[in-house]
Every structure is written in structure tokens, then in C-alpha cells.
Amino acid sequence: MKQRRLTLLTGTILALFSLPLAAHDDKIHKATVGLVAAATKDGLDLNTKTGMVKVKYSSKTTFELDNKPAERKNVRVGDRVGVLGSKLPSGDLMANEVILGVPEQKPAKATAEKKSEHKH
């Protein structure tokens, strides 16, 4: 009986601590993600899988690092970031939010290949 309670308590604690991570991940799926190629006080150039995207900041643009507020000065060339915003008629992206420290996404295909290679 004690073992069952301990298992239930452990599962509950893990679920509660994973909620903020799940919310952050969901936001990243909607973001334009890439490496910062250039950064200025007015915006950044973002090198994405599909090419270079010019990102502009407004006075309302917010910055986030590890689910905490950050500042635009924290954006550095070479950083992997996610940008949530709206596309302008010029093709540029007006940033509502810039998420810093986005982890590299592991390719799903490589994971599936590793599983299929595993033999008993």
C-alpha cells in the first residue's frame, strides 16, 4: 500500500512540474525558429530551414528566456530563437515575442531509424 501511494505521489509531482515545459513547447511549435545571423536594436535576421527572415521589433515586442522575461540585449548572433509574430506585406516578420534559448529539435526520422535498428 505504501509503495502504491509513493508511486502515485511521484507521478503527481512529475506531472505538475512538467506543465510549464509543455506550455513552452506548445508555443515553440507556432514560432518561426532559426539561428540569429544578425542582431540590432530594431530587429534581427533569422536563418531558418526555409531561408533568411528579417524580424522587426516594436515597442510591444517581449523577450523570454527559460520562461522568464528577458531583454532585447540578450539576443546574440548564433543563438537559436523562436519568433511569434505576424508577417508584414514586405515579407518581414513583426515580432510579438522572441523566445531565447530554443533547444535544437532532434529529427524524428533518426529516432525511428534507431528504433528499427534495435534487435534482440
Number of C-alpha atoms within 10 A of each C-alpha: 6 7 8 9 10 11 11 12 12 11 11 12 10 11 11 10 10 11 11 11 12 11 11 14 13 10 13 18 11 12 17 20 22 23 20 22 18 16 17 14 10 11 18 22 20 27 20 17 10 7 8 15 19 17 23 19 20 12 7 9 16 17 21 18 16 12 13 8 11 16 13 18 10 12 24 17 15 14 18 21 26 27 23 21 19 13 12 11 7 7 11 15 23 19 24 17 18 25 26 23 14 18 11 10 6 8 8 8 9 10 10 10 10 9 10 9 8 7 5 3
